[in-house]
């Protein structure tokens, strides 16, 4: 080997190490980005499922309020209700019933309002200062 060939060979050796480090950094950044996107998608999906559960709990509260009014013949002002379904038992439902007298001797109108949430405040929904991942649904029925 000539001295010129030895010098050229030693300059080229460092290029491979720099290329390998660059590729590792790019692949690590890509992996972190994909992990972040995947986590966001899973969280969004979990909140969608929780939203459906809370909606069904609110609907259950409306049905319970209608049953109570029809059975007892009067509206209870505010009642906390726990749905009997196992998948909804961790949720809190607050049911309000109001009676509005009819005008000119008309019939009384009853309104049942059901609010369900996953983070109640003092055992009732809605929560004025909810935490992260708070889900709430409210349904009103008049009859």
Buried (B, 14 or more C-beta within 10 A) or exposed (E): EEEEEEEEEEEEEEEEEEEEEEEEEEEEEEEEEEEEEEEEEEEEEEEEEBBEBBBBBBBBBBBBBBEBBEEEEEBEEEBEBBBEEEEBEEBBBBBBBEEEEEEEEEEEEBBBBBBBBBBBEEEBBBBEEBEEEBBBBBBEBEE
